[in-house]
């Protein structure tokens, strides 16, 4: 409960402590994402990221980030068995796994350097985020009447806290900045599942490209 109060306090501060003489911004980006926590599975995504800096002060560090990762088909295999003597005792099935990931985080930026062309390099630190990992599992051409998969993977939808870090490089322009961001996120910070699955909580690493748009509130 204390963590929820912390999130609420940070959001309140972001929304109501703005100044009057500078600009806020929104940034949108997309790219490619891979998973660092499941070496036996190939989980890849197309990420979409939105960053909102509600404070008007130019050097204010706080921002809010929303990330949605759309999965590319992830394939694995599983064995199914039967006691029917007229059928092969064991068959290997293709397993399709689709992990959808949504994360909302509160973070702050650390300015590292500015080049002579006014490009800038920041380190985004997101110490507090809430992530939902909704994973859909299916077995291709599975004869469920005659075969049984031992300890099968099942659908799951789990939510937990995460932390992230993201170096970001901005190419300065007049009305918007083009940017490149490398975003690394922890797996869900919670205990082990009650039911053993072949995959662990996903830890996405995203490489995204996009634009930062300034606006006046």
N, C-alpha and C positions, 0 to 999 in steps of 0.2 A: 504494500500500500504506500510506503514511503517513496518508492520509485515513481508511482503515478503522481504523487504530489510534486515531486521534483520536475517531472515533465510539464505539469500544469504551470508551475512557477516560471520555468524557462519560456514557455509559450507566451504567458502573460507579459513577461519582461520584453520579449521580442515585439509584441503587438502595441504596447502602450508606452514605450520609452523612446519613441522616435523624435528626432530633431526636426528642423524646418528648412535648412539651407543646402541640402544635398540630395542625392538620388538613392532610391532603392532599385533593386533589379530582380529579374527572373532569368533563369538560365534553363535551356532545354538541350538535352543531348541523348545520343543513342550510339550503339556500337556493337561490341561482342563481349560475351562473358563466359568464363569457364569456372569449374568447381575445383577447389584445392583440397577438399576433405574426403573425396571418394575416389581413390586411385583405381579401383576396380570397375568404375562406371565412367562413362563419357557423358557428363551432364554439361550441356552448353545452352546458352540463352542469347536472345536479343534483348538487351536492357533499354529501358526508357527512364530517364532521370530528369527530375525537376528540382531546381534549387531556388528558394525564395529568401532573399535578404530584405526583411521588412524595415529595418532601421535606415533612416536617411543619412546618417553620418557616414562620410566616405570611408573612414577607418574602423567603423564598428564591425566586430568580428562575428556576431551571431547570425545564424541562418537556419532554415528548416529545409530538409531534403526528403523527397518522396521518390522511391525507386520501385519499378515494376519490371520483373524479368519474365519474358515469354519464352517457354522452353522450346528448343529444337528436339526432335524425337531422340530419346536416349534408349539404347538397346542393351539388353543383357540376355541371359539364358537361364532356364530352370528345368529341372528334371521332374517328370511325372511318371507314376507307376500304376500298374493294374494287377489284379488277381485273376483276370479273365485269361484262361489258357489259350484262347484262340487269337489273342492279340499279343504284340510285342510287350514284354514285361516292363520295359522302360523306354520312354521317348524323351527327347530334348526339345523344349519349347522355346520360341523366341519371346522374350519378355520386353514389353514396351513401358517405359517409365517417363512420365511428363511432370516435372516439378515446377509449379508456378510459385513465384516468390514476390511478396510485397513487403516493403520496408519503409517506415517513417522514422526519421531521426532528427535530433536537434544537435547542432554542432557549432564550431567556431573556426575562424580562419587565422592562420599565422602567415604574415607576409615575409617572404624569404629574400626576394630581390626584384629589382626592376632594371631592364636593359636600357641601353641608350636609345632604342626605338620605342621605348615606353611599354614594351611587353613586360608582363609580370608573372612571377612564380609564387604560388601559395601552397601551404600545407593545410588541407582541411582535416580537422579532427572531430569525429562524431562519437562522443563517449556514451551516448544514450540513444538507443533505437529500439523500436518494437517491430518484429519481423514475423510474418506468417508464411509458412512453407506448406503449400497445398499440393500433394503429390498423388497423381493418378497412375494406377498400375493395371495393365491388361496382359493376357497371354494369347498370342496369335494361334489360331486353329486349335484351340484347346478343347478336347473331347471330355467335358466334365462329367458325362454320364458313365464313362468307362475308366477314366484315369483320375488320379489324385496327385496334386503337388504337395510334397511334404514341406512344412514350414514356408508356405508361399508368402511373397511380398503382397501387401494389401494397401489400399488407399489410405492416406493419412493427411490430416490437417492439423498442424501444430503451430503454436505461437509462443514466442519467447523474446527475451532481450538480446540485443547484439551491440557490438561496437565496431566502428569503421575508421579507416584512415585513407586519405586520398590526396596525393600530390596533384596539383592543377597548374597548367600553363596557359596564360591568356595572351592572345595576339591582339594588341590594342587597335581599335578603329574608333571613328567618331561617335556613332550611335550604338554600336554593339561590339562586343569582343568575341572573336572565335576562340575556342578553348579545346584543350585536350586534358582528360582526367583519367587517372589510373586509380580505381576505387577498390580497396580490399576490405572485406567484411568477415567477421568471425562467424562460426556456426552459432546456432541457438545456444544461449548460455543457460542450459537447464540439464537436469539429470538424464540418465539413460531411459529409453523407452521400456514400457512394460512388456511389449511384444518385440522379439528380435527380428529385425529386417536386414536385408543384405546391404542396404545403403544407410549412411549416417546423415546427420544434419548437414545441409549444404553450406559451404563457405564460398560465396561467389567473389571472383575478382573480375572487375569490369574495366574495359578500355573503351571510353566513349569520346565522341567528337560532337561539338555543338556550338551554340551561341548564347551570349549573355546580353539581355536586353534591359536598358535602363528606362526608368519611368519615374514620374513625380507623383507622390501621393497627395 
